[in-house]
Amino acid sequence: MLARMTYAGDAPAPEQILALTGHDGTARGLIVIDSTVRGPAFGGIRRCGYLDATAMRADALALAAAMRDKCAIAQLPAGGAKTVLWDRLAGEPWPQIYGELGRTIDGLGGRYVCGPDVGTGETELGFVRAQTRHCNPASNSAGAATAAGVLAAMRALWTALGHEGPRGRTVVVQGLGDVGLRVASALVQQGARVFGHDLALLACERARAAGVECVSAPLSIACDVLVPCARGGVLHDRNAQQVPCRGVCGSANNTLAGDAAAILHRRGVLVVPDIVSSAGAVIEGVWTVTRGEDEGVRAQVAAAIAGIEQTAALVLARAAAQGLPPSDVAAALARERLQPPRAAG
């Protein structure tokens, strides 16, 4: 059961918020459509445990806004959205819940296109796709696309740090799931020494097989680049003062919390904003949903993801020239580009 909610706060209100509730009226999740200024809103379905409904709403709003900025910076004909589902009770009928969510998304008439996220993989998306076509195509690989985008952004970061690439450098990857393991494996193959961390033992076993050294305290390892590929908020007011890295570039959304951006900037740590580095999957999703999936489109997708390197380089260069944290520059760039895309011809 879905009901429209109002949003009260200092930030501009999203275009639409829908509350997903159980039949007993308990909160089950939210759909937040932040903006459709540039086109239909894209954003994944995140399912995880939240402390309370307030924390769930805050996460949904922040993630939807990040998707808005991510699409604007990448100059995609798309806006930003996010669905969050509150995973708080054992035995929840998730196939039914995802099916109901699919029907709700279908009822939005294409204003919102959903996809995978934490807690929502191909199995869950199958229940959604049974009810709507407004979903990331099953032939896409969000993990591979996101990893490719992180590696592209990292190429700009290596240059900014004065290195030709990762060979001989030390990298710490936090989170060794679909994206993190791909990034870590690629860096090992490129000659980096890679430390990794994940709470799942199986993920660590797979990483070790790829040449990654697994550690229990990733933020204590001195490294050239820290790669956050788990959940957001990994760098905050306290640990940003001590984290022993020279650069940060990962796939986690909303990596920086509190005053972390300013603290890292004062310390001279270069951060590629995650709204730049994590754009690979949404680039793939937008182009394949709006243009099809033939070889020509796939080539455009690959070129656009590779172009994340130039976007990251632009943000880092502007930040250096203006003496600002890269996250501030990226936010300004998003506002600059948050305009309806020009019609072809």
Order of alpha helices (4+ residues) and beta strands (2+ residues): beta-beta-beta-beta-alpha-beta-alpha-beta-alpha-alpha-beta-alpha-beta-alpha-beta-beta-beta-alpha-beta-alpha-alpha-alpha-alpha-alpha
